[in-house]
Amino acid sequence: MSMTLSSKDSILLPDDEWNRALVHNVHPKEWINPEPSGRYHLVVIGAGTAGLVTAAIGAALGARVALIEKHFMGGDCLNIGCVPSKGIIAASRAWATMERMNEFGVFISGEKKFDFGIAMERMRRLRARISHNDSAQRFLQLGVDIYFGEGCFTSSKTISVDGKQLQFQKAAICTGARADAPPIPGLKEVGFLTNETIFTLTNLPPRIAVIGGGPIGCEMAQAFARFHSQVSHFVQGNRLLPREDADAAQILQDQMQKDGVAFIFNAKITHVTSYGIEKVVHYEVNGVKMDQIVDEILVGVGRAPNVEGMGLKEVGVRYDLKSGVAINDLLQTTNPSIFAAGDVCFPFQFTHTADAMAQILIQNALFPHPFGLGYAKVSNIVIPWCTYTAPEIAHVGMNEDNAKRDGIKMDTFMISLSDLDRAILDGEEEGFARVHVEKGTDKILGATIVAAHAGEMISQFTLAIKNGIGLGAIAATIYPYPTQSEAIKKTANEWRKSVFTQQKKNILKKWFDFRR
């Protein structure tokens, strides 16, 4: 994990009390690495989510576990990812709520005051509080030996860190990935922000260019627009979030435009220059050359796996600089004693995916089964995801494009949030719930939810898919009224209506005619 540090490797910018508290937890400057003795059952390189979960479970099960981290424990999620981003998204939503308070009957006389610096300080304070969960001291108490430094394989059974040799039976590569930038001429020289540096800001950029129409780009573009930055959002294609359904992305695009985001679709950025302290983005759209002057540039595209400097080639671990470490379905690398989990080896780079993979890794690495029976497989996991914009877009399983590609026939049922009483009352009626089932059955293949709380709601479909629960069971379940999660029940009701065929209606009509 690459972090924004000062010249001293133990200072996170800005150097305030909250960041000092964070560093004290996740990379204490007074830390003294233990002296290794004997062989570890498992040595884990990387203390992000995958590494932390792997180490914690391994130690809880009684294994001797060592955990190596060269920067900050907690990885991207705690330090430069999920935690800080959701902290500032929460603040930006509060700002947006202030802007529409009149419709709820709240009127504030005089000028409203918004302070970006306080919003960012709140994020740093809460991040420091949460960092106790990932702290070196906590994991020491869990029975894990913590080594700070760069881990490097010296053989298929040893790893060097801080001049010490650690012997292991099995090893786990959990080094994650880092932000990468497109090769735009002048970008590096002019300077830019990524998710690894944007959370160091203390002053609001009056004008900011966001490059990339994926989740990071959308979340940050909307947040900074709500913070009252003038946001220019450059998207290479003709729509946002290409992994999501087009109508879901359109709902988000409409809301972001209401929030003040200016989109430049089909943008080809040719180069970046500076004009005094300002930055100039030069681009083309359909061959027409234009430029945009901004104060900061946020790059929200591109990730590179952290595979360098660990001696992987020397121990027979195959890897690629773009796709990361090669693994099989058991999370085993091309060296059978070395496993991998998380962003360093998997295309779905989510904290919850890394957590799930860590549990698979533990089962397969520490509890080998004869003849390969009883192993856990990564292909069996069901992965939901969510983009935390307003509205949120959450998805699990297949969509229509996946089904067409794989030749799978399915039925689709959908309910608009504008038909949901609670969404109307909350003023959050832009969105929908959509579920796909195997044609002619109630077997759930996938679902998409666009709603204010889609991330909280999608797990119901994830649970159903994982456990073979069909729409019939959901239709028979009582949901409290009024709630936005009723959207899930209503999609099941749409399925139930579809199986009530005309033939069944005719039979019932004859029955009631007979009873007259």
C-alpha positions in Angstrom: 0.0 0.0 0.0 1.3 3.4 -1.0 0.7 6.1 1.6 1.0 9.9 1.7 3.9 10.3 4.1 6.2 13.2 5.0 10.0 12.7 4.8 9.7 10.9 8.1 8.1 7.5 7.5 5.9 7.7 10.6 4.0 11.0 9.8 0.8 11.1 7.9 -0.3 14.4 6.5 -1.7 16.7 7.7 0.2 16.2 10.9 -2.5 16.8 13.5 -3.6 15.0 16.7 -5.9 12.7 14.9 -3.4 11.5 12.3 -0.8 11.1 15.0 -3.3 8.9 16.9 -3.9 6.9 13.8 -0.2 6.4 13.2 0.4 5.4 16.8 -2.1 2.6 16.3 -1.2 1.3 12.9 2.6 2.0 12.8 3.9 2.9 16.2 7.3 4.6 15.8 8.5 2.9 19.0 7.7 -0.5 17.8 10.4 -3.2 18.1 10.0 -6.2 15.9 10.2 -9.5 17.7 13.0 -12.0 17.4 11.8 -14.9 15.4 12.2 -18.4 16.9 11.2 -21.6 15.3 8.9 -22.0 12.3 5.6 -20.2 11.8 2.6 -22.1 10.6 1.7 -19.0 8.5 3.5 -15.8 7.5 1.3 -13.1 6.0 2.7 -10.2 4.0 0.5 -7.2 4.0 -1.8 -5.9 6.8 -4.8 -4.7 4.8 -8.1 -6.4 5.1 -7.1 -9.7 3.6 -3.9 -9.9 5.7 -5.5 -8.8 8.9 -8.4 -11.3 8.7 -6.0 -14.1 7.7 -3.7 -13.4 10.6 -6.5 -13.0 13.1 -8.3 -16.2 12.2 -5.1 -18.2 12.0 -4.0 -17.0 15.5 -7.5 -17.6 16.9 -7.3 -21.2 15.7 -4.1 -21.8 17.5 -1.6 -21.4 14.7 1.7 -19.5 15.0 1.2 -16.5 12.8 3.5 -13.6 11.7 2.2 -10.5 10.0 4.5 -8.2 7.9 3.5 -4.6 7.0 5.8 -2.0 5.4 3.5 1.0 5.9 0.3 1.2 7.9 -1.8 -1.6 9.2 -5.4 -1.4 8.0 -4.4 -1.1 4.4 -6.3 1.0 1.9 -9.7 0.5 3.5 -8.8 2.2 6.8 -6.3 4.7 5.7 -7.1 5.8 2.2 -10.2 4.0 1.0 -13.6 2.9 2.5 -13.3 4.6 5.9 -12.1 8.2 4.9 -14.2 8.2 1.7 -17.4 7.3 3.6 -16.5 9.9 6.2 -16.5 12.7 3.7 -19.5 11.3 1.8 -21.5 11.5 5.0 -20.4 15.2 5.4 -21.3 16.0 1.8 -24.7 14.5 2.3 -25.2 16.7 5.3 -24.3 19.7 3.2 -26.8 18.6 0.5 -29.5 18.1 3.1 -29.0 21.7 4.3 -29.6 22.9 0.7 -33.0 21.3 0.6 -34.2 21.9 4.2 -36.9 24.4 3.1 -39.0 21.6 1.6 -39.2 20.0 5.1 -40.2 23.3 6.6 -36.8 24.4 8.0 -35.8 28.0 7.3 -32.5 29.4 8.4 -32.2 33.2 8.5 -28.9 34.7 7.5 -26.1 33.2 5.7 -25.4 29.5 6.0 -21.9 28.7 6.9 -20.1 25.6 5.5 -16.6 24.6 6.7 -14.7 22.0 4.6 -11.8 22.0 7.0 -14.1 20.9 9.9 -15.7 18.2 7.7 -12.2 16.8 6.9 -11.1 17.0 10.5 -14.2 15.0 11.5 -13.2 12.3 9.0 -9.7 12.2 10.4 -11.0 12.0 14.0 -13.4 9.1 13.2 -10.7 7.3 11.2 -8.4 7.5 14.2 -11.1 6.1 16.4 -11.8 3.2 14.0 -8.1 2.4 13.7 -8.0 0.7 17.1 -9.6 -2.3 15.4 -6.5 -2.6 13.1 -3.9 -1.6 15.6 -0.6 -3.3 16.1 -1.3 -3.6 19.8 -4.7 -5.3 19.3 -3.2 -7.9 16.9 -0.3 -8.5 19.3 -3.0 -9.3 22.0 -4.6 -11.7 19.5 -1.4 -13.6 19.4 0.0 -12.4 16.1 3.7 -11.5 15.8 3.9 -8.1 14.1 6.9 -7.2 11.9 7.2 -3.7 10.3 9.4 -3.6 7.3 9.5 -4.9 3.7 9.0 -8.7 3.4 10.9 -10.5 0.8 11.0 -14.3 0.0 14.5 -15.7 0.3 13.4 -19.3 -0.3 10.2 -21.3 -0.5 10.3 -21.6 3.2 11.8 -18.3 4.5 11.0 -14.6 4.3 13.4 -11.8 5.2 12.1 -8.6 7.0 14.1 -6.0 8.8 17.2 -8.2 8.7 15.5 -11.1 10.2 14.7 -14.5 8.7 11.2 -15.9 9.3 10.7 -19.6 8.6 7.2 -20.7 7.5 5.2 -23.7 6.6 2.7 -21.6 4.5 2.8 -18.0 3.4 0.1 -15.6 2.3 0.6 -12.7 -0.1 -2.0 -10.0 0.9 -0.2 -6.8 -0.3 -3.2 -5.2 -2.1 -3.0 -2.7 -4.9 -2.3 1.0 -5.3 -3.7 3.9 -7.3 -2.3 4.1 -10.8 -2.6 7.0 -13.3 -3.1 7.0 -17.0 -0.1 8.1 -19.1 -1.3 11.6 -19.8 1.5 14.0 -20.9 2.2 16.6 -18.2 0.0 15.0 -15.5 2.9 14.0 -13.3 4.7 17.3 -13.7 1.7 19.4 -12.9 0.6 17.2 -10.0 -2.6 15.4 -9.2 -4.6 13.7 -6.5 -5.7 10.1 -6.1 -7.6 8.3 -3.4 -4.2 8.1 -1.6 -3.8 11.8 -1.4 -7.2 13.5 -1.6 -7.9 12.8 2.1 -5.0 15.0 3.1 -6.8 18.1 1.9 -7.6 20.8 4.5 -8.9 23.5 2.1 -11.6 23.0 -0.5 -10.4 23.3 -4.1 -12.7 25.9 -5.8 -12.4 24.0 -9.1 -11.6 20.3 -9.4 -11.3 18.0 -12.4 -12.2 14.4 -11.8 -10.9 11.8 -14.3 -12.8 8.5 -14.4 -16.4 7.5 -14.5 -16.0 4.5 -12.2 -17.1 4.2 -8.5 -14.2 6.3 -7.1 -14.7 9.1 -9.6 -18.4 9.2 -9.2 -18.3 9.2 -5.4 -15.7 11.9 -5.1 -17.2 14.1 -8.0 -20.6 14.1 -6.3 -19.1 14.7 -2.8 -17.0 17.7 -3.9 -19.8 19.2 -5.9 -21.9 19.0 -2.7 -19.0 20.7 -0.9 -19.5 23.5 -3.4 -16.5 22.8 -5.6 -17.0 23.5 -9.3 -16.5 19.9 -10.6 -15.6 18.9 -14.2 -16.0 15.2 -14.5 -14.1 13.7 -17.5 -15.4 10.3 -18.6 -13.7 8.4 -21.5 -16.9 6.6 -22.6 -20.4 7.8 -23.1 -21.8 6.8 -19.7 -20.9 6.4 -16.0 -20.3 3.1 -14.3 -20.1 0.7 -17.3 -20.3 -2.3 -15.0 -23.8 -1.3 -13.9 -27.1 -1.3 -15.8 -27.5 1.7 -18.1 -30.7 3.0 -16.5 -29.1 2.8 -13.1 -26.2 4.8 -14.2 -28.5 7.4 -15.8 -30.4 7.9 -12.6 -27.1 8.7 -10.9 -26.0 10.9 -13.7 -29.2 13.0 -13.5 -28.7 13.4 -9.7 -25.1 14.4 -10.0 -26.0 17.0 -12.6 -28.5 18.4 -10.1 -25.7 18.5 -7.6 -23.7 20.7 -10.0 -21.3 18.2 -11.6 -20.5 19.1 -15.2 -19.8 16.0 -17.3 -17.5 15.8 -20.3 -18.3 12.4 -21.9 -16.2 10.8 -24.7 -13.3 12.9 -23.4 -9.8 12.3 -24.7 -7.4 14.1 -22.4 -4.4 15.0 -24.6 -2.2 16.7 -22.0 -2.1 18.8 -18.9 -0.2 22.0 -18.3 0.1 24.6 -15.6 -0.7 28.3 -15.7 0.7 29.8 -12.6 -0.8 27.9 -9.7 -3.7 26.8 -11.9 -3.8 23.5 -13.8 -5.1 23.3 -17.4 -6.7 20.1 -18.7 -6.5 19.9 -22.5 -8.9 17.5 -24.1 -10.8 16.6 -27.3 -14.4 15.6 -27.8 -15.2 14.2 -31.2 -12.1 15.9 -32.6 -12.9 19.3 -31.1 -10.1 20.6 -28.9 -10.9 22.3 -25.6 -9.4 23.1 -22.3 -10.5 23.4 -18.7 -8.8 25.4 -16.0 -8.9 23.9 -12.5 -7.2 24.1 -9.1 -6.8 20.4 -8.5 -7.0 17.2 -10.6 -8.3 13.9 -9.1 -7.4 10.8 -11.0 -10.0 8.0 -10.2 -9.0 5.4 -12.7 -6.4 2.7 -12.7 -5.1 0.3 -10.0 -1.8 -1.6 -10.0 -1.1 -4.7 -7.8 1.7 -4.5 -5.3 3.8 -7.3 -6.5 7.3 -5.8 -6.8 10.2 -6.2 -4.4 9.0 -9.5 -2.7 11.2 -11.9 -4.6 8.2 -13.7 -6.1 9.9 -14.8 -9.3 12.7 -16.4 -7.3 10.3 -18.6 -5.4 8.2 -19.6 -8.4 5.2 -17.4 -7.9 3.8 -16.3 -11.2 2.5 -12.7 -11.4 1.6 -9.9 -13.8 2.1 -6.2 -13.3 -1.5 -5.5 -14.3 -3.5 -8.5 -13.1 -1.3 -9.3 -10.1 -0.5 -12.7 -8.5 -1.8 -15.8 -10.4 -4.0 -18.0 -8.2 -6.1 -21.1 -8.6 -9.6 -21.7 -7.3 -8.1 -22.5 -3.8 -6.1 -19.2 -3.7 -2.9 -21.2 -4.2 -0.1 -19.6 -6.3 2.2 -21.4 -8.6 4.2 -22.2 -5.5 2.0 -24.7 -3.6 3.3 -23.4 -0.2 2.3 -19.8 -1.0 -1.2 -18.5 -1.2 -2.7 -15.0 -2.0 -5.8 -13.1 -1.2 -7.4 -9.7 -1.8 -6.6 -6.9 -4.3 -3.2 -8.3 -5.2 -4.7 -11.2 -7.1 -8.4 -10.7 -7.7 -10.4 -8.4 -10.1 -13.2 -7.6 -7.6 -11.3 -5.2 -5.3 -13.6 -4.8 -2.3 -12.9 -5.0 1.4 -15.7 -7.6 1.9 -14.3 -9.7 -0.9 -10.8 -9.6 0.7 -12.4 -10.7 4.0 -14.2 -13.6 2.3 -11.0 -14.7 0.5 -9.0 -14.6 3.7 -11.4 -17.2 5.3 -11.0 -19.4 2.2 -7.2 -19.0 2.5 -7.1 -20.1 6.1 -9.2 -23.2 5.4 -7.1 -24.3 2.5 -3.6 -23.4 3.8 -3.8 -24.6 7.4 -6.2 -27.5 7.0 -5.2 -29.5 3.9 -7.5 -32.3 2.9 -6.5 -35.6 1.3 -7.2 -35.9 -2.4 -8.4 -32.3 -2.5 -11.7 -33.0 -0.8 -13.3 -30.4 1.4 -11.3 -27.4 0.1 -13.1 -24.0 0.0 -13.2 -22.4 -3.5 -13.2 -18.8 -4.4 -15.5 -19.5 -7.4 -18.3 -20.3 -4.8 -18.4 -16.9 -3.2 -21.3 -14.5 -4.1 -20.0 -11.0 -4.3 -22.2 -7.9 -3.9 -20.9 -4.4 -4.5 -22.1 -0.9 -3.9 -21.2 2.6 -5.2 -21.9 5.0 -2.4 -23.3 7.9 -4.3 -26.7 9.4 -3.8 -28.6 7.4 -4.7 -26.5 4.3 -4.0 -26.2 1.6 -6.7 -25.8 -1.9 -5.4 -25.6 -5.1 -7.4 -25.1 -8.9 -6.9 -25.0 -11.8 -9.3 -25.9 -11.7 -13.0 -27.5 -8.9 -15.1 -29.1 -9.1 -18.5 -25.7 -8.7 -20.3 -24.2 -11.5 -18.4 -27.2 -13.8 -19.1 -27.1 -13.0 -22.9 -23.3 -13.7 -22.9 -23.8 -17.1 -21.2 -26.9 -18.0 -23.1 -29.1 -18.1 -19.9 -32.8 -17.4 -20.2 -34.3 -15.4 -17.4 -37.3 -13.4 -16.3 -36.9 -9.9 -14.8 -39.1 -8.2 -12.2 -38.8 -4.6 -11.2 -40.4 -2.1 -8.9 -39.8 1.7 -9.0 -39.1 3.5 -5.7 -41.7 6.1 -6.8 -44.3 3.3 -6.1 -42.9 2.9 -2.6 -44.7 4.9 0.2 -41.6 5.2 2.4 -39.4 6.4 -0.4 -41.9 9.0 -1.3 -42.2 10.2 2.3 -38.5 10.3 2.7 -38.1 12.3 -0.6 -35.9 9.5 -1.9 -38.0 8.1 -4.7 -35.4 8.1 -7.5 -34.4 4.5 -8.1 -35.7 1.0 -8.4 -35.2 -2.6 -7.3 -34.7 -5.2 -10.1 -34.3 -9.0 -9.8 -33.5 -11.6 -12.3 -34.7 -15.2 -12.0 -34.1 -18.3 -14.0 -36.9 -18.4 -16.6 -39.9 -20.2 -15.4 -38.7 -20.5 -11.8 -38.2 -18.3 -8.7 -34.4 -19.0 -8.5 -32.7 -15.7 -8.1 -29.7 -15.1 -10.5 -29.0 -11.5 -9.8 -30.3 -8.1 -8.6 -29.7 -4.4 -8.8 -31.0 -1.8 -6.4 -30.8 1.9 -6.9 -31.9 3.7 -3.7 -30.7 5.9 -0.9 -29.8 2.8 1.2 -29.1 0.3 -1.6 -26.0 -0.9 0.1 -28.0 -1.9 3.2 -30.7 -3.6 1.1 -28.7 -5.7 -1.4 -27.6 -8.2 1.3 -31.1 -9.7 1.3 -30.6 -10.8 -2.3 -27.1 -11.9 -1.6 -28.3 -14.1 1.2 -31.0 -15.6 -1.0 -28.6 -16.4 -3.8 -26.0 -17.9 -1.5 -28.6 -20.1 0.2 -30.9 -21.0 -2.7 -33.8 -19.0 -1.3 -36.2 -18.1 -4.1 -38.6 -15.2 -4.7 -41.4 -17.4 -3.4 -39.9 -17.4 0.0 -39.4 -13.6 -0.1 -43.0 -13.1 -1.2 -44.1 -15.1 1.8 -42.1 -13.0 4.2 -43.6 -10.1 6.1 -41.7 -6.8 5.8 -42.5 -3.9 8.2 -44.5 -1.0 6.7 -43.4 1.5 5.7 -39.8 0.8 4.8 -37.7 1.2 1.7 -36.7 -2.5 1.9 -40.3 -3.3 1.0 -39.0 -2.8 -2.6 -37.5 -6.3 -2.3 -40.8 -7.8 -1.2 -42.6 -5.9 -4.0 -40.3 -7.4 -6.7 -41.2 -10.8 -5.3 -44.9 -9.9 -5.5 -44.4 -9.0 -9.2 -43.0 -12.5 -9.7 -46.0 -14.0 -7.8 -48.4 -12.1 -10.1 -46.6 -13.5 -13.1 -47.1 -17.1 -12.1 -50.8 -16.5 -11.5 -51.6 -17.3 -15.1 -54.9 -16.8 -17.0 -55.5 -20.6 -16.8 -55.2 -20.5 -13.0 -57.6 -17.5 -13.0 -60.1 -19.4 -15.1 -60.0 -22.4 -12.8 -60.5 -20.2 -9.8 -63.4 -18.4 -11.5 -65.1 -21.8 -12.1 -64.5 -22.7 -8.5 -66.2 -19.5 -7.2 -69.0 -19.9 -9.8 -69.6 -23.4 -8.4 -69.7 -22.0 -4.8 -72.4 -19.5 -5.5 
